[in-house]
Amino acid sequence: MAALHNGKTGLVGVLVVAGLLVPVFVHDSYLRHLFIISFVYGIVAASWDLSLGYAGIFNFAHVAFFGVGVYATGLTAKLLGLDPWFAMLFGGFAASAAAAIVALPVVRLQGVYVVLVTFAFSQLVMQLVINQSNYTGGTQGMVRVPTIWLPGYNFLRDYKFGYYYVAFALLVITTVCLRWLVRSDFGLSIRALRDNEDYAVSRGIPIAWQRLKALVASAFFTGLAGGFYVIYLRVASPEVFDFSTVSLILSMVLVGGTSSIYGPLFAALFLTFVSEGLANINNFAEGRFMLVAVAMIVVLVFLPKGLGSAVPALLERRRQKTPSRQK
């Protein structure tokens, strides 16, 4: 186990260093843009895994939390004049507040009823955004949202160099926080509720309170990612609530592997590049989602636990072969 843990730690360290070096070797602004979007989706997918994979809550309002972060940040930055850095943080808290509202009926429900309530909430938020067009821009969206800044540095003229590192920092911080949460006593309790609810409750685990905390925690990082998303693109659109967005991010969770924070991150990077690459092919913009669906089915057939289960298996196999080579 120690060797396996060291192997994972070493691999993560290599990937972090590689992530830091990407802008040094990749100068094309579009490729940097794809990395930035994949980091945003990675945060949303990994956060969704906290409530879906670890807590076992079939929460289909997760992308709505992302949209809440988008519009809460855009509105406070543009209409109230709040500094974009603080507006991003406000987007995270607004998404957590929305999750707390959703949790009120959800924590006591089971199965398909959770799906119906959370999906209805997502549609409610989208309709609210569309109807309040005087503030949100309605179906036309909100444009010219103020962006982040640093003294003496212009984020708009550096070919997305600064945006890349902000997105990467948010990704690393989110990953560290999520890993800490799932390894804590809180993480053990929500997994116990997921695996055997009756036994967990009999051991004194408060089901409603733990599920509430799982939803609020996952929504905070999602809202933070939504805040950065609108600050980066400077546009807020109701398209963030579309079913295509839901299906794409959900595919990242399933392909990467549930109950695996790292898996959805890698799947987000892979599927973002594949999806955007296919979108640039003539007459294939809509068909790309079909290929993503096919890729998801193939992965789930051959790797039911997702791509995230492949790396530990390879490291374990390598560890088992090492003593035989020494002999």
Beta strands, then each sheet from edge to edge (+ up, - down):
strand 1: 142-143
strand 2: 235-236
sheet 1: 1+ 2-
end
